[in-house]
Amino acid sequence: MVQAGVADQRNANVALERATNAFKQGRFEEAGKQLDAAARADSKKPEIPNLRGAIFTRQKRYEEAAQQFSEALALDPKFYPAKLNLAEVKLLQGQYGEAAEQYQALKQADPDSETLDFKLVLCALLEGNQAKASGIVDLMKFPGTTPAYYYARAAIALRRGDNELAQKYLENVKKYYAEVQCRYFAQSLEEVNLTSATPSRPQETPDPRSGKVGNSGSASQ
């Protein structure tokens, strides 16, 4: 029985890894099949409903996604990714105040999270409170371990219609952070329709604190 239990866990982990890889490649049907296999092997892993919820989120099936994240938390009430994803669902549903409350609660457990600061900036912007958003960014660490600061500044510029300044942030962030680091934040802007359709050449780098344009060597990682 012990050997069978170990084998089931191993099979669940293998299927979950395959599901994760398929999800990252956008092959959601295949990811779902692998999650079914993982659940048959070990139905107690919170990662399984969490990833299924992530698939539903990408498909804009938000109610179903929230149910899956809640299921993950029923299996493990401390499972952080599901808590973060539940807040994300609120954000994508346009429930910005509730999303902000959930992100702020997560800050208590992870006070140095640059990602949570970025999400709080988006919530404030989408609620129409640009002053609050700017205040959050002013307190963010720069340079950070993630490109969150640059994308937060770009989001503020986009919200006020300054596409040129936003585009400079979006172009110059690539000088200091790898594409894989930027992907999550760029996707977050797209999901809430904060994007610029008019690219510009990166001639000058915005000063990260003031938002003003300065010498191209003014920022460093």
Secondary structure in CASP SS format (residue, H / E / C, confidence):
PFRMAT SS
TARGET T0000
AUTHOR 0000-0000-0000
METHOD secondary structure of the structure
MODEL  1
M C 1.00
V H 1.00
Q H 1.00
A H 1.00
G H 1.00
V H 1.00
A H 1.00
D H 1.00
Q H 1.00
R H 1.00
N H 1.00
A H 1.00
N H 1.00
V H 1.00
A H 1.00
L H 1.00
E H 1.00
R H 1.00
A H 1.00
T H 1.00
N H 1.00
A H 1.00
F H 1.00
K H 1.00
Q C 1.00
G C 1.00
R C 1.00
F H 1.00
E H 1.00
E H 1.00
A H 1.00
G H 1.00
K H 1.00
Q H 1.00
L H 1.00
D H 1.00
A H 1.00
A H 1.00
A H 1.00
R H 1.00
A H 1.00
D C 1.00
S C 1.00
K C 1.00
K C 1.00
P C 1.00
E H 1.00
I H 1.00
P H 1.00
N H 1.00
L H 1.00
R H 1.00
G H 1.00
A H 1.00
I H 1.00
F H 1.00
T H 1.00
R H 1.00
Q C 1.00
K C 1.00
R C 1.00
Y H 1.00
E H 1.00
E H 1.00
A H 1.00
A H 1.00
Q H 1.00
Q H 1.00
F H 1.00
S H 1.00
E H 1.00
A H 1.00
L H 1.00
A H 1.00
L H 1.00
D C 1.00
P C 1.00
K C 1.00
F C 1.00
Y H 1.00
P H 1.00
A H 1.00
K H 1.00
L H 1.00
N H 1.00
L H 1.00
A H 1.00
E H 1.00
V H 1.00
K H 1.00
L H 1.00
L H 1.00
Q C 1.00
G C 1.00
Q C 1.00
Y H 1.00
G H 1.00
E H 1.00
A H 1.00
A H 1.00
E H 1.00
Q H 1.00
Y H 1.00
Q H 1.00
A H 1.00
L H 1.00
K H 1.00
Q H 1.00
A H 1.00
D C 1.00
P C 1.00
D C 1.00
S C 1.00
E H 1.00
T H 1.00
L H 1.00
D H 1.00
F H 1.00
K H 1.00
L H 1.00
V H 1.00
L H 1.00
C H 1.00
A H 1.00
L H 1.00
L H 1.00
E C 1.00
G C 1.00
N C 1.00
Q H 1.00
A H 1.00
K H 1.00
A H 1.00
S H 1.00
G H 1.00
I H 1.00
V H 1.00
D H 1.00
L C 1.00
M C 1.00
K C 1.00
F C 1.00
P C 1.00
G C 1.00
T C 1.00
T C 1.00
P C 1.00
A H 1.00
Y H 1.00
Y H 1.00
Y H 1.00
A H 1.00
R H 1.00
A H 1.00
A H 1.00
I H 1.00
A H 1.00
L H 1.00
R H 1.00
R C 1.00
G C 1.00
D C 1.00
N H 1.00
E H 1.00
L H 1.00
A H 1.00
Q H 1.00
K H 1.00
Y H 1.00
L H 1.00
E H 1.00
N H 1.00
V H 1.00
K H 1.00
K H 1.00
Y C 1.00
Y C 1.00
A C 1.00
E H 1.00
V H 1.00
Q H 1.00
C H 1.00
R H 1.00
Y H 1.00
F H 1.00
A H 1.00
Q H 1.00
S H 1.00
L H 1.00
E H 1.00
E H 1.00
V C 1.00
N C 1.00
L C 1.00
T C 1.00
S C 1.00
A C 1.00
T C 1.00
P C 1.00
S C 1.00
R C 1.00
P C 1.00
Q C 1.00
E C 1.00
T E 1.00
P E 1.00
D C 1.00
P C 1.00
R C 1.00
S C 1.00
G C 1.00
K C 1.00
V E 1.00
G E 1.00
N C 1.00
S C 1.00
G C 1.00
S C 1.00
A C 1.00
S C 1.00
Q C 1.00
END
